[in-house]
Amino acid sequence: MSAPDNESDYEGDEIEFAGGDSDEELDEEALVWQLMLLINPGDEDTALQQFARYRETCEDDADAEPAETIQEVIDWTSGYRVDWKDTGSFIDSIAQLASRWNLSIDWGVEDPTDEDFLDATDVPELMAKAFVRLREHGYTLWNRDTGSDMYAGWITLRRDDENMEAVAAALGIDIRLGSDAY
């Protein structure tokens, strides 16, 4: 499995395009590769596996929507997607994602799986808490506009915020910081 032909050299500060021309447009596949690198910091193997699944899906369905296809290949490994009222699944998915960097989220309660706690909160409130806790450790929680009653997104390194915004915009994916849920 290889990266796309016009892959950019990801340096962490800003996207450097093949050939050094930062005005050069990347094709969709190269942008997806950049996104995979951003949401899998320090884990190129996972990025390559997800990129391969993305390519396979696109070969099988040429009309596949990039944001949905990306979400399918990253769910519960590098991204989350939960129903608007499923607070328990949101906590579980963020806990799993954060554990990749040996982090755990302090939800402000002794037992975040307690039914009373889950019933008294909502996903946007939990997303805002997770955003703050992850920022303390140098990470950013993102959420994207799903156009439905689902919440979805991923985590990147905080230093990559501008790159994430640029790549998502180029792919036509509307994203926000986790502190500001859709």
HELIX and SHEET records of a PDB file:
HELIX    1   1 ALA A   18  GLY A   20  5                                   3    
HELIX    2   2 GLU A   28  ILE A   39  1                                  12    
HELIX    3   3 GLU A   44  ASP A   60  1                                  17    
HELIX    4   4 PRO A   66  ILE A   74  1                                   9    
HELIX    5   5 THR A   87  SER A   99  1                                  13    
HELIX    6   6 GLU A  115  ASP A  119  1                                   5    
HELIX    7   7 VAL A  123  ARG A  135  1                                  13    
HELIX    8   8 ARG A  158  ASP A  160  5                                   3    
HELIX    9   9 ASP A  161  LEU A  171  1                                  11    
SHEET    1   A 2 ASP A   9  TYR A  10  0                                        
SHEET    2   A 2 ILE A  15  GLU A  16 -1                                        
SHEET    1   B 4 GLY A  79  ASP A  83  0                                        
SHEET    2   B 4 MET A 150  LEU A 157 -1                                        
SHEET    3   B 4 TYR A 139  ARG A 144 -1                                        
SHEET    4   B 4 ILE A 175  LEU A 177 -1                                        
END                                                                             
